[in-house]
Amino acid sequence: MDEKLLICGTEASQLVQAIDQACNWMESVYKSGYYLKLTVRRTWSKHNPFLSGKIARPSAYRWYLQRELLKLALRGAEIEVTRSRSRVDLSSPDLLECIDESEFDPTRKKVFLFGPERAELSIKRLEHYTGTSVECFQRYVLLTNYQMHMQAFLAMFSDCVRPAREDVQMPAYHQKTPMNDGITIINIGVGPSNAKNLTDHLAVLRPDAMLMVGHCAGVRNHQEIGDFVLASGYMRNDLVLDHALPRSVPIVPSFLLNRYLAKVLDERQLPYRFGAVYTTADRNWELRISETLKDLRDSRSIAVDMESATVAANGFRYRIPSATLLCVSDKPLHGKPKLPGYAQSFYDDTKVHHLETARLAIEMARNDYPDGLPNSDLRAMEEPLLEGPDN
């Protein structure tokens, strides 16, 4: 088997074919027991002309390789793919040294954020948690913690890919398309630990967007049960990412995703409000109400949930545009706690509106930005964009 491969061509059709052949070659090299190294010479860049990185299981994000390598090649980049070192046994004790992110600085990762061992482990974890192959994951990902949202998704896409077994921890359904530009929904379960766990691993697949679709407690007088909430920012009391991202770092959702969500809500005449979302690790935050109220007042929060800030913070860390679409399910500060009978009626009334709003917003984003939402605002000052301008 060849040791390396050059991607070259002068016309778009030639480059598409060359990149497709390169992806086939990379997948065969990986199957033979090796990682791949990708080296890109960006002839237009003064400060970062050479970018390189090692990858594992290229079939997991073949769509991403095809898209990004084509954009680079069309700009005149010189691209070389070489066979790299042998794959690490994931059951080896040495693996922990390879994936240690104690000093993780994503701005130093040039082509890919993660090393091949980290990517390979995350891919295996995703397949274990979701019961589906990572090749089925789509570019737009909805995260929920309600089975009713999964059922609503099945009603929308009856032919979607489903888990291969019944007992998966975080089941995923995929509206699969040829270029992976469909929608994936994952039931991540409740709480910030689950949200961090899933998004840590999802990040290696480089999705174009993540959208948290969940419920929240409304805390304002003029909110009603069933009103929607779009986050303008987050009060991070989830705690699970404090060691990796200081709470002093401002985290905001994608402006574009919020704009699409607001447009859909306006067109469907569904009530909603922008504001800060307070994410807590304590499901029973109402039992320590005096402490929580101070945070809510200081942050001017309009809703309380358990996952949104965690998803947004990991989206920021891993350069994935994200947003939040919540629905007010209870108002404990106003004598309307979540109780069984009323909650079930609320769920039945809102689940279709909720999923339909998310789907339509994603369709708008995909139509306006078929090559992925811009994410330069998620990059550090000296962090080069893969195919971007001189940086």
Short mmCIF file of the C-alpha atoms (twelve columns), coordinates in Angstrom:
data_MODEL
# 
_entry.id   MODEL 
# 
loop_
_atom_site.group_PDB 
_atom_site.id 
_atom_site.type_symbol 
_atom_site.label_atom_id 
_atom_site.label_alt_id 
_atom_site.label_comp_id 
_atom_site.label_asym_id 
_atom_site.label_seq_id 
_atom_site.Cartn_x 
_atom_site.Cartn_y 
_atom_site.Cartn_z 
_atom_site.pdbx_PDB_model_num 
ATOM 1   C CA . MET A 1   0.000   0.000  0.000   1 
ATOM 2   C CA . ASP A 2   1.251   3.499  -0.837  1 
ATOM 3   C CA . GLU A 3   2.786   5.557  1.975   1 
ATOM 4   C CA . LYS A 4   1.261   8.857  0.856   1 
ATOM 5   C CA . LEU A 5   -1.182  10.484 -1.540  1 
ATOM 6   C CA . LEU A 6   -1.338  13.955 -3.091  1 
ATOM 7   C CA . ILE A 7   -4.624  15.689 -3.809  1 
ATOM 8   C CA . CYS A 8   -4.333  17.770 -6.925  1 
ATOM 9   C CA . GLY A 9   -6.328  18.951 -9.905  1 
ATOM 10  C CA . THR A 10  -7.206  22.083 -11.834 1 
ATOM 11  C CA . GLU A 11  -10.971 21.785 -12.210 1 
ATOM 12  C CA . ALA A 12  -13.679 21.303 -9.605  1 
ATOM 13  C CA . SER A 13  -14.828 18.005 -11.117 1 
ATOM 14  C CA . GLN A 14  -11.255 16.663 -11.069 1 
ATOM 15  C CA . LEU A 15  -10.808 17.710 -7.456  1 
ATOM 16  C CA . VAL A 16  -14.088 16.143 -6.348  1 
ATOM 17  C CA . GLN A 17  -12.988 12.840 -7.880  1 
ATOM 18  C CA . ALA A 18  -9.464  13.108 -6.428  1 
ATOM 19  C CA . ILE A 19  -10.805 13.816 -2.924  1 
ATOM 20  C CA . ASP A 20  -13.282 10.959 -3.171  1 
ATOM 21  C CA . GLN A 21  -10.442 8.608  -4.121  1 
ATOM 22  C CA . ALA A 22  -8.309  10.011 -1.292  1 
ATOM 23  C CA . CYS A 23  -11.100 9.301  1.207   1 
ATOM 24  C CA . ASN A 24  -11.314 5.719  -0.056  1 
ATOM 25  C CA . TRP A 25  -7.559  5.380  0.341   1 
ATOM 26  C CA . MET A 26  -7.619  6.838  3.849   1 
ATOM 27  C CA . GLU A 27  -10.326 4.425  4.923   1 
ATOM 28  C CA . SER A 28  -8.363  1.460  3.592   1 
ATOM 29  C CA . VAL A 29  -5.194  2.616  5.360   1 
ATOM 30  C CA . TYR A 30  -7.121  2.998  8.618   1 
ATOM 31  C CA . LYS A 31  -8.603  -0.486 8.257   1 
ATOM 32  C CA . SER A 32  -5.090  -1.866 7.734   1 
ATOM 33  C CA . GLY A 33  -4.095  -0.620 11.202  1 
ATOM 34  C CA . TYR A 34  -2.742  2.911  10.788  1 
ATOM 35  C CA . TYR A 35  -3.733  6.484  11.496  1 
ATOM 36  C CA . LEU A 36  -3.522  9.117  8.757   1 
ATOM 37  C CA . LYS A 37  -1.668  12.424 8.704   1 
ATOM 38  C CA . LEU A 38  -3.025  15.311 6.680   1 
ATOM 39  C CA . THR A 39  -0.676  18.166 5.719   1 
ATOM 40  C CA . VAL A 40  -1.960  21.308 4.030   1 
ATOM 41  C CA . ARG A 41  0.153   24.074 2.527   1 
ATOM 42  C CA . ARG A 42  -2.012  27.159 2.251   1 
ATOM 43  C CA . THR A 43  -0.160  29.207 -0.332  1 
ATOM 44  C CA . TRP A 44  -2.113  32.367 0.497   1 
ATOM 45  C CA . SER A 45  -1.273  32.484 4.219   1 
ATOM 46  C CA . LYS A 46  1.597   34.597 5.546   1 
ATOM 47  C CA . HIS A 47  1.353   33.510 9.183   1 
ATOM 48  C CA . ASN A 48  0.158   29.874 9.096   1 
ATOM 49  C CA . PRO A 49  1.034   28.406 5.690   1 
ATOM 50  C CA . PHE A 50  1.380   24.815 6.954   1 
ATOM 51  C CA . LEU A 51  -1.349  23.032 8.875   1 
ATOM 52  C CA . SER A 52  -1.249  19.362 9.798   1 
ATOM 53  C CA . GLY A 53  -2.999  16.818 11.955  1 
ATOM 54  C CA . LYS A 54  -3.508  13.100 12.455  1 
ATOM 55  C CA . ILE A 55  -6.907  11.454 12.111  1 
ATOM 56  C CA . ALA A 56  -8.635  8.190  12.948  1 
ATOM 57  C CA . ARG A 57  -11.607 6.472  11.305  1 
ATOM 58  C CA . PRO A 58  -11.983 8.868  8.385   1 
ATOM 59  C CA . SER A 59  -15.309 7.281  7.412   1 
ATOM 60  C CA . ALA A 60  -16.830 8.860  10.563  1 
ATOM 61  C CA . TYR A 61  -16.577 12.355 9.064   1 
ATOM 62  C CA . ARG A 62  -16.026 11.666 5.390   1 
ATOM 63  C CA . TRP A 63  -18.523 14.414 4.551   1 
ATOM 64  C CA . TYR A 64  -16.381 16.896 6.511   1 
ATOM 65  C CA . LEU A 65  -13.178 15.826 4.759   1 
ATOM 66  C CA . GLN A 66  -14.826 16.054 1.352   1 
ATOM 67  C CA . ARG A 67  -16.212 19.513 2.031   1 
ATOM 68  C CA . GLU A 68  -13.187 21.082 3.674   1 
ATOM 69  C CA . LEU A 69  -10.543 19.549 1.410   1 
ATOM 70  C CA . LEU A 70  -12.456 20.677 -1.679  1 
ATOM 71  C CA . LYS A 71  -12.622 24.256 -0.390  1 
ATOM 72  C CA . LEU A 72  -8.887  24.190 0.309   1 
ATOM 73  C CA . ALA A 73  -8.006  22.682 -3.049  1 
ATOM 74  C CA . LEU A 74  -10.158 25.163 -4.955  1 
ATOM 75  C CA . ARG A 75  -8.202  27.970 -3.314  1 
ATOM 76  C CA . GLY A 76  -4.944  26.441 -4.489  1 
ATOM 77  C CA . ALA A 77  -3.800  24.637 -1.346  1 
ATOM 78  C CA . GLU A 78  -1.327  21.763 -1.661  1 
ATOM 79  C CA . ILE A 79  -2.690  18.747 0.223   1 
ATOM 80  C CA . GLU A 80  -0.757  15.623 1.180   1 
ATOM 81  C CA . VAL A 81  -2.120  12.592 3.018   1 
ATOM 82  C CA . THR A 82  0.362   10.123 4.494   1 
ATOM 83  C CA . ARG A 83  0.157   6.908  6.437   1 
ATOM 84  C CA . SER A 84  1.044   7.700  10.059  1 
ATOM 85  C CA . ARG A 85  1.782   5.574  13.115  1 
ATOM 86  C CA . SER A 86  0.072   2.339  14.030  1 
ATOM 87  C CA . ARG A 87  -3.273  2.595  15.754  1 
ATOM 88  C CA . VAL A 88  -3.208  2.430  19.549  1 
ATOM 89  C CA . ASP A 89  -4.999  -0.441 21.258  1 
ATOM 90  C CA . LEU A 90  -7.893  1.208  23.098  1 
ATOM 91  C CA . SER A 91  -7.551  -1.325 25.930  1 
ATOM 92  C CA . SER A 92  -3.909  -0.371 26.490  1 
ATOM 93  C CA . PRO A 93  -2.961  1.577  29.671  1 
ATOM 94  C CA . ASP A 94  -0.894  3.857  27.412  1 
ATOM 95  C CA . LEU A 95  -4.113  5.234  25.953  1 
ATOM 96  C CA . LEU A 96  -4.671  7.515  28.945  1 
ATOM 97  C CA . GLU A 97  -1.419  9.339  28.273  1 
ATOM 98  C CA . CYS A 98  -2.381  9.863  24.627  1 
ATOM 99  C CA . ILE A 99  -5.765  11.407 25.434  1 
ATOM 100 C CA . ASP A 100 -4.878  13.422 28.560  1 
ATOM 101 C CA . GLU A 101 -6.364  16.897 28.020  1 
ATOM 102 C CA . SER A 102 -5.140  18.473 31.252  1 
ATOM 103 C CA . GLU A 103 -3.206  21.007 29.167  1 
ATOM 104 C CA . PHE A 104 -5.651  21.004 26.253  1 
ATOM 105 C CA . ASP A 105 -5.336  24.076 24.064  1 
ATOM 106 C CA . PRO A 106 -7.483  23.753 20.937  1 
ATOM 107 C CA . THR A 107 -5.847  26.778 19.330  1 
ATOM 108 C CA . ARG A 108 -2.696  24.668 18.816  1 
ATOM 109 C CA . LYS A 109 -4.615  21.998 16.909  1 
ATOM 110 C CA . LYS A 110 -4.382  23.004 13.296  1 
ATOM 111 C CA . VAL A 111 -6.377  20.672 11.074  1 
ATOM 112 C CA . PHE A 112 -8.312  18.744 13.721  1 
ATOM 113 C CA . LEU A 113 -9.020  19.693 17.303  1 
ATOM 114 C CA . PHE A 114 -8.240  16.219 18.629  1 
ATOM 115 C CA . GLY A 115 -5.533  13.619 18.306  1 
ATOM 116 C CA . PRO A 116 -6.449  10.301 16.692  1 
ATOM 117 C CA . GLU A 117 -6.568  8.350  19.947  1 
ATOM 118 C CA . ARG A 118 -9.025  10.808 21.508  1 
ATOM 119 C CA . ALA A 119 -11.162 10.733 18.361  1 
ATOM 120 C CA . GLU A 120 -11.170 6.953  18.252  1 
ATOM 121 C CA . LEU A 121 -12.173 6.612  21.892  1 
ATOM 122 C CA . SER A 122 -14.953 9.190  21.497  1 
ATOM 123 C CA . ILE A 123 -16.285 7.416  18.408  1 
ATOM 124 C CA . LYS A 124 -16.464 4.123  20.305  1 
ATOM 125 C CA . ARG A 125 -18.193 5.828  23.229  1 
ATOM 126 C CA . LEU A 126 -20.745 7.476  20.942  1 
ATOM 127 C CA . GLU A 127 -21.594 4.156  19.338  1 
ATOM 128 C CA . HIS A 128 -21.934 2.533  22.752  1 
ATOM 129 C CA . TYR A 129 -24.129 5.273  24.216  1 
ATOM 130 C CA . THR A 130 -26.377 5.813  21.177  1 
ATOM 131 C CA . GLY A 131 -26.564 2.301  19.711  1 
ATOM 132 C CA . THR A 132 -25.886 3.644  16.213  1 
ATOM 133 C CA . SER A 133 -22.873 3.844  13.893  1 
ATOM 134 C CA . VAL A 134 -21.113 7.218  13.827  1 
ATOM 135 C CA . GLU A 135 -21.316 7.178  10.042  1 
ATOM 136 C CA . CYS A 136 -25.065 7.743  10.523  1 
ATOM 137 C CA . PHE A 137 -24.622 10.965 12.515  1 
ATOM 138 C CA . GLN A 138 -25.803 14.067 10.700  1 
ATOM 139 C CA . ARG A 139 -24.419 17.592 10.600  1 
ATOM 140 C CA . TYR A 140 -27.264 19.113 12.650  1 
ATOM 141 C CA . VAL A 141 -27.798 17.659 16.112  1 
ATOM 142 C CA . LEU A 142 -30.743 18.085 18.461  1 
ATOM 143 C CA . LEU A 143 -30.183 17.218 22.121  1 
ATOM 144 C CA . THR A 144 -33.110 16.419 24.384  1 
ATOM 145 C CA . ASN A 145 -33.888 14.568 27.594  1 
ATOM 146 C CA . TYR A 146 -37.455 13.581 26.802  1 
ATOM 147 C CA . GLN A 147 -38.661 10.431 25.091  1 
ATOM 148 C CA . MET A 148 -41.652 12.372 23.792  1 
ATOM 149 C CA . HIS A 149 -39.319 14.436 21.615  1 
ATOM 150 C CA . MET A 150 -37.857 11.223 20.261  1 
ATOM 151 C CA . GLN A 151 -41.372 10.016 19.454  1 
ATOM 152 C CA . ALA A 152 -42.186 13.310 17.729  1 
ATOM 153 C CA . PHE A 153 -39.013 12.933 15.648  1 
ATOM 154 C CA . LEU A 154 -40.071 9.423  14.624  1 
ATOM 155 C CA . ALA A 155 -43.413 10.817 13.509  1 
ATOM 156 C CA . MET A 156 -41.614 13.372 11.325  1 
ATOM 157 C CA . PHE A 157 -39.049 10.941 9.893   1 
ATOM 158 C CA . SER A 158 -40.528 7.453  10.017  1 
ATOM 159 C CA . ASP A 159 -37.646 6.010  7.971   1 
ATOM 160 C CA . CYS A 160 -34.897 7.396  10.232  1 
ATOM 161 C CA . VAL A 161 -32.025 5.201  11.427  1 
ATOM 162 C CA . ARG A 162 -32.657 3.885  14.951  1 
ATOM 163 C CA . PRO A 163 -30.535 2.139  17.597  1 
ATOM 164 C CA . ALA A 164 -29.576 -1.442 16.859  1 
ATOM 165 C CA . ARG A 165 -30.637 -2.520 20.351  1 
ATOM 166 C CA . GLU A 166 -33.217 -1.483 22.943  1 
ATOM 167 C CA . ASP A 167 -31.124 -0.897 26.050  1 
ATOM 168 C CA . VAL A 168 -28.913 2.017  24.961  1 
ATOM 169 C CA . GLN A 169 -28.161 4.769  27.447  1 
ATOM 170 C CA . MET A 170 -28.551 7.721  25.061  1 
ATOM 171 C CA . PRO A 171 -30.597 6.573  22.041  1 
ATOM 172 C CA . ALA A 172 -30.081 8.458  18.774  1 
ATOM 173 C CA . TYR A 173 -32.264 8.690  15.675  1 
ATOM 174 C CA . HIS A 174 -30.853 9.926  12.372  1 
ATOM 175 C CA . GLN A 175 -32.672 11.483 9.415   1 
ATOM 176 C CA . LYS A 176 -29.928 10.236 7.138   1 
ATOM 177 C CA . THR A 177 -29.077 12.011 3.865   1 
ATOM 178 C CA . PRO A 178 -26.351 11.305 1.265   1 
ATOM 179 C CA . MET A 179 -24.202 14.262 2.381   1 
ATOM 180 C CA . ASN A 180 -25.010 13.934 6.107   1 
ATOM 181 C CA . ASP A 181 -26.891 17.239 6.063   1 
ATOM 182 C CA . GLY A 182 -29.933 15.778 7.801   1 
ATOM 183 C CA . ILE A 183 -30.829 15.923 11.492  1 
ATOM 184 C CA . THR A 184 -29.763 13.701 14.378  1 
ATOM 185 C CA . ILE A 185 -31.611 13.711 17.705  1 
ATOM 186 C CA . ILE A 186 -30.116 12.243 20.885  1 
ATOM 187 C CA . ASN A 187 -31.789 11.679 24.231  1 
ATOM 188 C CA . ILE A 188 -28.896 12.637 26.513  1 
ATOM 189 C CA . GLY A 189 -30.786 12.154 29.764  1 
ATOM 190 C CA . VAL A 190 -31.006 14.675 32.590  1 
ATOM 191 C CA . GLY A 191 -28.279 16.883 33.987  1 
ATOM 192 C CA . PRO A 192 -25.073 18.721 33.120  1 
ATOM 193 C CA . SER A 193 -22.841 15.670 33.575  1 
ATOM 194 C CA . ASN A 194 -24.707 13.854 30.813  1 
ATOM 195 C CA . ALA A 195 -24.638 16.967 28.633  1 
ATOM 196 C CA . LYS A 196 -20.872 17.305 29.022  1 
ATOM 197 C CA . ASN A 197 -20.298 13.605 28.443  1 
ATOM 198 C CA . LEU A 198 -22.187 13.456 25.158  1 
ATOM 199 C CA . THR A 199 -20.903 16.758 23.736  1 
ATOM 200 C CA . ASP A 200 -17.297 15.900 24.642  1 
ATOM 201 C CA . HIS A 201 -17.548 12.937 22.301  1 
ATOM 202 C CA . LEU A 202 -19.862 14.462 19.705  1 
ATOM 203 C CA . ALA A 203 -17.311 17.216 19.062  1 
ATOM 204 C CA . VAL A 204 -14.942 14.848 17.234  1 
ATOM 205 C CA . LEU A 205 -17.537 14.461 14.433  1 
ATOM 206 C CA . ARG A 206 -17.459 18.244 13.753  1 
ATOM 207 C CA . PRO A 207 -21.235 18.844 13.495  1 
ATOM 208 C CA . ASP A 208 -22.363 22.108 11.939  1 
ATOM 209 C CA . ALA A 209 -24.698 22.943 14.833  1 
ATOM 210 C CA . MET A 210 -26.024 21.694 18.188  1 
ATOM 211 C CA . LEU A 211 -29.446 22.693 19.486  1 
ATOM 212 C CA . MET A 212 -30.631 21.943 23.020  1 
ATOM 213 C CA . VAL A 213 -34.370 21.216 22.892  1 
ATOM 214 C CA . GLY A 214 -35.681 20.961 26.427  1 
ATOM 215 C CA . HIS A 215 -38.000 22.210 29.149  1 
ATOM 216 C CA . CYS A 216 -37.404 24.804 31.806  1 
ATOM 217 C CA . ALA A 217 -38.914 26.515 34.795  1 
ATOM 218 C CA . GLY A 218 -40.149 30.002 33.982  1 
ATOM 219 C CA . VAL A 219 -39.340 32.580 36.648  1 
ATOM 220 C CA . ARG A 220 -40.978 35.778 35.333  1 
ATOM 221 C CA . ASN A 221 -44.499 36.972 36.137  1 
ATOM 222 C CA . HIS A 222 -45.559 37.354 32.532  1 
ATOM 223 C CA . GLN A 223 -44.409 33.950 31.303  1 
ATOM 224 C CA . GLU A 224 -47.000 31.273 30.801  1 
ATOM 225 C CA . ILE A 225 -46.785 27.487 30.743  1 
ATOM 226 C CA . GLY A 226 -46.027 26.582 27.127  1 
ATOM 227 C CA . ASP A 227 -44.126 29.788 26.285  1 
ATOM 228 C CA . PHE A 228 -40.782 29.314 24.578  1 
ATOM 229 C CA . VAL A 229 -37.396 30.602 25.729  1 
ATOM 230 C CA . LEU A 230 -34.439 31.521 23.528  1 
ATOM 231 C CA . ALA A 231 -31.220 32.008 25.448  1 
ATOM 232 C CA . SER A 232 -29.368 35.292 25.039  1 
ATOM 233 C CA . GLY A 233 -26.734 34.079 27.477  1 
ATOM 234 C CA . TYR A 234 -26.192 31.662 30.342  1 
ATOM 235 C CA . MET A 235 -25.714 31.731 34.107  1 
ATOM 236 C CA . ARG A 236 -23.395 28.758 34.568  1 
ATOM 237 C CA . ASN A 237 -24.162 27.040 37.837  1 
ATOM 238 C CA . ASP A 238 -23.752 23.571 36.318  1 
ATOM 239 C CA . LEU A 239 -20.161 23.367 37.693  1 
ATOM 240 C CA . VAL A 240 -18.953 20.505 35.466  1 
ATOM 241 C CA . LEU A 241 -16.817 22.640 33.123  1 
ATOM 242 C CA . ASP A 242 -15.424 25.149 35.611  1 
ATOM 243 C CA . HIS A 243 -11.996 23.504 35.507  1 
ATOM 244 C CA . ALA A 244 -11.851 23.678 31.704  1 
ATOM 245 C CA . LEU A 245 -13.539 27.025 31.076  1 
ATOM 246 C CA . PRO A 246 -13.649 29.733 33.750  1 
ATOM 247 C CA . ARG A 247 -17.108 31.029 34.535  1 
ATOM 248 C CA . SER A 248 -15.833 34.528 33.796  1 
ATOM 249 C CA . VAL A 249 -15.707 33.649 30.083  1 
ATOM 250 C CA . PRO A 250 -18.882 34.961 28.433  1 
ATOM 251 C CA . ILE A 251 -20.873 32.247 26.648  1 
ATOM 252 C CA . VAL A 252 -23.559 33.254 24.172  1 
ATOM 253 C CA . PRO A 253 -25.563 31.182 21.692  1 
ATOM 254 C CA . SER A 254 -25.176 31.440 17.930  1 
ATOM 255 C CA . PHE A 255 -26.776 34.658 16.735  1 
ATOM 256 C CA . LEU A 256 -27.727 33.022 13.432  1 
ATOM 257 C CA . LEU A 257 -29.401 30.021 15.063  1 
ATOM 258 C CA . ASN A 258 -31.317 32.319 17.402  1 
ATOM 259 C CA . ARG A 259 -32.415 34.441 14.456  1 
ATOM 260 C CA . TYR A 260 -33.776 31.394 12.625  1 
ATOM 261 C CA . LEU A 261 -35.535 30.108 15.739  1 
ATOM 262 C CA . ALA A 262 -37.128 33.508 16.391  1 
ATOM 263 C CA . LYS A 263 -38.274 33.743 12.775  1 
ATOM 264 C CA . VAL A 264 -40.016 30.369 12.980  1 
ATOM 265 C CA . LEU A 265 -41.652 31.236 16.297  1 
ATOM 266 C CA . ASP A 266 -42.849 34.564 14.872  1 
ATOM 267 C CA . GLU A 267 -44.237 32.945 11.727  1 
ATOM 268 C CA . ARG A 268 -46.078 30.317 13.777  1 
ATOM 269 C CA . GLN A 269 -47.257 32.974 16.253  1 
ATOM 270 C CA . LEU A 270 -45.821 31.089 19.207  1 
ATOM 271 C CA . PRO A 271 -45.024 33.168 22.327  1 
ATOM 272 C CA . TYR A 272 -41.357 33.344 23.340  1 
ATOM 273 C CA . ARG A 273 -38.877 35.492 25.182  1 
ATOM 274 C CA . PHE A 274 -35.116 36.114 24.939  1 
ATOM 275 C CA . GLY A 275 -33.093 36.139 28.130  1 
ATOM 276 C CA . ALA A 276 -30.449 34.522 30.291  1 
ATOM 277 C CA . VAL A 277 -30.919 30.835 31.116  1 
ATOM 278 C CA . TYR A 278 -29.789 29.703 34.556  1 
ATOM 279 C CA . THR A 279 -28.380 26.175 34.370  1 
ATOM 280 C CA . THR A 280 -28.043 24.321 37.652  1 
ATOM 281 C CA . ALA A 281 -26.701 20.930 38.687  1 
ATOM 282 C CA . ASP A 282 -29.364 20.682 41.400  1 
ATOM 283 C CA . ARG A 283 -32.689 19.257 40.236  1 
ATOM 284 C CA . ASN A 284 -34.233 20.355 43.529  1 
ATOM 285 C CA . TRP A 285 -33.025 23.948 43.393  1 
ATOM 286 C CA . GLU A 286 -36.395 25.048 44.771  1 
ATOM 287 C CA . LEU A 287 -35.436 23.523 48.130  1 
ATOM 288 C CA . ARG A 288 -32.677 26.158 48.535  1 
ATOM 289 C CA . ILE A 289 -34.717 28.985 47.161  1 
ATOM 290 C CA . SER A 290 -33.022 31.898 48.953  1 
ATOM 291 C CA . GLU A 291 -29.632 31.075 47.410  1 
ATOM 292 C CA . THR A 292 -31.082 30.454 43.957  1 
ATOM 293 C CA . LEU A 293 -33.142 33.642 43.983  1 
ATOM 294 C CA . LYS A 294 -30.031 35.752 44.457  1 
ATOM 295 C CA . ASP A 295 -28.428 34.194 41.380  1 
ATOM 296 C CA . LEU A 296 -31.618 34.603 39.354  1 
ATOM 297 C CA . ARG A 297 -31.928 38.269 40.304  1 
ATOM 298 C CA . ASP A 298 -28.254 39.067 39.741  1 
ATOM 299 C CA . SER A 299 -28.249 37.398 36.308  1 
ATOM 300 C CA . ARG A 300 -31.730 38.625 35.262  1 
ATOM 301 C CA . SER A 301 -32.421 35.042 34.235  1 
ATOM 302 C CA . ILE A 302 -35.821 34.168 32.764  1 
ATOM 303 C CA . ALA A 303 -35.611 30.362 33.011  1 
ATOM 304 C CA . VAL A 304 -33.966 27.511 34.904  1 
ATOM 305 C CA . ASP A 305 -32.775 24.256 33.349  1 
ATOM 306 C CA . MET A 306 -30.043 21.640 33.804  1 
ATOM 307 C CA . GLU A 307 -28.269 21.300 30.447  1 
ATOM 308 C CA . SER A 308 -28.292 24.423 28.268  1 
ATOM 309 C CA . ALA A 309 -25.238 26.220 29.632  1 
ATOM 310 C CA . THR A 310 -23.224 23.000 29.578  1 
ATOM 311 C CA . VAL A 311 -24.023 22.365 25.918  1 
ATOM 312 C CA . ALA A 312 -23.269 25.987 25.042  1 
ATOM 313 C CA . ALA A 313 -19.982 26.005 26.954  1 
ATOM 314 C CA . ASN A 314 -18.770 22.840 25.253  1 
ATOM 315 C CA . GLY A 315 -19.928 24.256 21.933  1 
ATOM 316 C CA . PHE A 316 -17.732 27.271 22.632  1 
ATOM 317 C CA . ARG A 317 -14.771 25.118 23.641  1 
ATOM 318 C CA . TYR A 318 -15.024 22.882 20.595  1 
ATOM 319 C CA . ARG A 319 -16.022 25.529 18.000  1 
ATOM 320 C CA . ILE A 320 -19.554 24.232 17.344  1 
ATOM 321 C CA . PRO A 321 -22.349 26.802 16.874  1 
ATOM 322 C CA . SER A 322 -25.092 26.107 19.401  1 
ATOM 323 C CA . ALA A 323 -28.359 27.510 20.685  1 
ATOM 324 C CA . THR A 324 -31.186 26.732 23.096  1 
ATOM 325 C CA . LEU A 325 -34.895 26.212 22.446  1 
ATOM 326 C CA . LEU A 326 -36.690 25.683 25.762  1 
ATOM 327 C CA . CYS A 327 -40.365 25.492 26.639  1 
ATOM 328 C CA . VAL A 328 -41.702 26.602 30.021  1 
ATOM 329 C CA . SER A 329 -43.137 23.521 31.725  1 
ATOM 330 C CA . ASP A 330 -43.599 24.856 35.263  1 
ATOM 331 C CA . LYS A 331 -43.391 28.026 37.370  1 
ATOM 332 C CA . PRO A 332 -42.483 26.930 40.882  1 
ATOM 333 C CA . LEU A 333 -41.965 30.517 42.086  1 
ATOM 334 C CA . HIS A 334 -45.584 31.255 41.188  1 
ATOM 335 C CA . GLY A 335 -47.268 28.216 42.722  1 
ATOM 336 C CA . LYS A 336 -47.134 26.136 39.551  1 
ATOM 337 C CA . PRO A 337 -44.699 23.275 40.230  1 
ATOM 338 C CA . LYS A 338 -44.369 20.362 37.831  1 
ATOM 339 C CA . LEU A 339 -47.014 17.835 38.887  1 
ATOM 340 C CA . PRO A 340 -47.921 14.554 37.111  1 
ATOM 341 C CA . GLY A 341 -51.353 15.184 35.593  1 
ATOM 342 C CA . TYR A 342 -50.792 18.720 34.341  1 
ATOM 343 C CA . ALA A 343 -47.269 17.929 33.150  1 
ATOM 344 C CA . GLN A 344 -48.468 15.089 30.922  1 
ATOM 345 C CA . SER A 345 -51.113 17.303 29.341  1 
ATOM 346 C CA . PHE A 346 -48.481 19.982 28.701  1 
ATOM 347 C CA . TYR A 347 -46.142 17.445 27.107  1 
ATOM 348 C CA . ASP A 348 -48.840 16.201 24.743  1 
ATOM 349 C CA . ASP A 349 -49.725 19.752 23.679  1 
ATOM 350 C CA . THR A 350 -46.211 21.094 23.052  1 
ATOM 351 C CA . LYS A 351 -43.962 18.301 21.765  1 
ATOM 352 C CA . VAL A 352 -44.884 18.663 18.079  1 
ATOM 353 C CA . HIS A 353 -44.552 22.489 18.095  1 
ATOM 354 C CA . HIS A 354 -41.206 22.146 19.847  1 
ATOM 355 C CA . LEU A 355 -39.634 19.709 17.383  1 
ATOM 356 C CA . GLU A 356 -41.211 21.370 14.355  1 
ATOM 357 C CA . THR A 357 -39.740 24.746 15.353  1 
ATOM 358 C CA . ALA A 358 -36.275 23.221 15.687  1 
ATOM 359 C CA . ARG A 359 -36.581 21.408 12.350  1 
ATOM 360 C CA . LEU A 360 -37.695 24.481 10.421  1 
ATOM 361 C CA . ALA A 361 -34.917 26.621 11.931  1 
ATOM 362 C CA . ILE A 362 -32.319 24.046 10.926  1 
ATOM 363 C CA . GLU A 363 -33.721 23.936 7.394   1 
ATOM 364 C CA . MET A 364 -33.292 27.706 7.156   1 
ATOM 365 C CA . ALA A 365 -29.708 27.477 8.386   1 
ATOM 366 C CA . ARG A 366 -28.922 24.672 5.951   1 
ATOM 367 C CA . ASN A 367 -30.423 26.567 3.005   1 
ATOM 368 C CA . ASP A 368 -28.589 29.811 3.797   1 
ATOM 369 C CA . TYR A 369 -25.285 28.161 4.730   1 
ATOM 370 C CA . PRO A 370 -24.995 24.790 2.941   1 
ATOM 371 C CA . ASP A 371 -21.291 24.625 3.826   1 
ATOM 372 C CA . GLY A 372 -21.939 25.094 7.536   1 
ATOM 373 C CA . LEU A 373 -22.695 28.052 9.774   1 
ATOM 374 C CA . PRO A 374 -19.850 30.572 10.114  1 
ATOM 375 C CA . ASN A 375 -17.931 29.942 13.326  1 
ATOM 376 C CA . SER A 376 -15.093 32.450 13.182  1 
ATOM 377 C CA . ASP A 377 -16.516 34.100 16.323  1 
ATOM 378 C CA . LEU A 378 -15.719 30.870 18.197  1 
ATOM 379 C CA . ARG A 379 -12.030 30.971 17.239  1 
ATOM 380 C CA . ALA A 380 -9.174  32.441 19.226  1 
ATOM 381 C CA . MET A 381 -7.304  35.522 17.941  1 
ATOM 382 C CA . GLU A 382 -4.379  33.567 16.488  1 
ATOM 383 C CA . GLU A 383 -6.244  30.399 15.617  1 
ATOM 384 C CA . PRO A 384 -6.278  29.776 11.858  1 
ATOM 385 C CA . LEU A 385 -9.410  28.816 10.025  1 
ATOM 386 C CA . LEU A 386 -8.833  25.730 7.912   1 
ATOM 387 C CA . GLU A 387 -9.712  27.308 4.578   1 
ATOM 388 C CA . GLY A 388 -10.136 30.886 5.738   1 
ATOM 389 C CA . PRO A 389 -8.467  34.123 4.700   1 
ATOM 390 C CA . ASP A 390 -4.866  35.005 5.475   1 
ATOM 391 C CA . ASN A 391 -4.580  34.177 9.171   1 
# 
